[in-house]
Structure formats: structure tokens, C-alpha cells
Amino acid sequence: MQFETFEIGDIVSWNSEAGYVTGRIQAIHTTPFMVNGYQHHATSANPQYEIESLKTGHVAFHKGAALTRVEQ
């Protein structure tokens, strides 16, 4: 299954427990990686995006299926 791809610097939004969040993609992970003891599953076909919230600075990790590009 192919998802929309994003690039570093793109502004995206996603639905979190607190509602929609907007952030900027900081990195793209294409291999499995650990963050705070949690294994994130990423591949070149289904990468995970490292996103910094524009409002809080919090860093989140999401697959492309969870993201929507925000027009700038």
C-alpha cells in the first residue's frame, strides 16, 4: 500500500488525543529505531516521520497515513 510521502520541512497535521496538531517534519526514518525504550517500525516503503509541534515544540513520530499536508 502506497501512502503520500512528505519531505523534511513540510508542515503537516495529525489527530492526537488533544485534537489536531500541526508541526514541521524534522527527519524521516526508514529503518526501525528506538525512542525512550519504544521500538518504532519504519521501512523505506512505509517511513515514520519525526515531527516537531509548531505550538509546543513536542516531538512526535507518525507514519504517513496519519498525516495531512498543510498548505503554506
N, C-alpha and C positions, 0 to 999 in steps of 0.2 A: 504494500500500500504506500503510495507516494503522498507526502504532505507538502504544503507550501514551505519553501526554505527562506531563511532570513539571513541577514549579514550583520556583522559587528557594527554597532552604531544605529541600527534600526530601532525605532520606537514601536513597542508592542503593548498590548493589554491582555490581561487574563483574569479569570474569575477566581477569587480567593474566598476564604471563609468570611472575610470582612467586606466583600463586594469586589467590584472591578478595580484592578491596579494597573497603572501604566508605568513602564520602565524602558530603559535602554539596554540593548544587548551588549554585554561586555566581552563575552567569549563563547565559542562554540565547541562543545565536547563531542568527539566522535568515537571515543573508546570508553569503557566502563571506568568510573572514578569514584573515590570516596570523599564525602564531606561530613564532618562531625560524626564519624562512625557509621554513616549510612551509605550503602552501595547504590550509586546511580547507574542505570543501564543505558548506555549510549552506543550507537554504531554510526558508521558513515551514512548508512541509508536512513537512519532514524536518530539524528543527533539530539542532544539536550543543550538547551541554550541557558547561559548564565546571564541573568538579568538584574540590573540594579533599579530599584523603585525610584522614580523621579521625586516622589513625595518624602519618603522616609530614608532612602539610602539602603534599605534592606536588600540583600542579595537572595534571589530565588533561582531555582533550576526547573525548567519545564521543557517538554517535548513540543515540537511544532504544532501538533494537533490541538494543544491547549491555548495557542497564541493567535492573536489577531493583529495585523499590522495597523498602526495608527498613522494616518496621513499627516505629514508635517507642513 
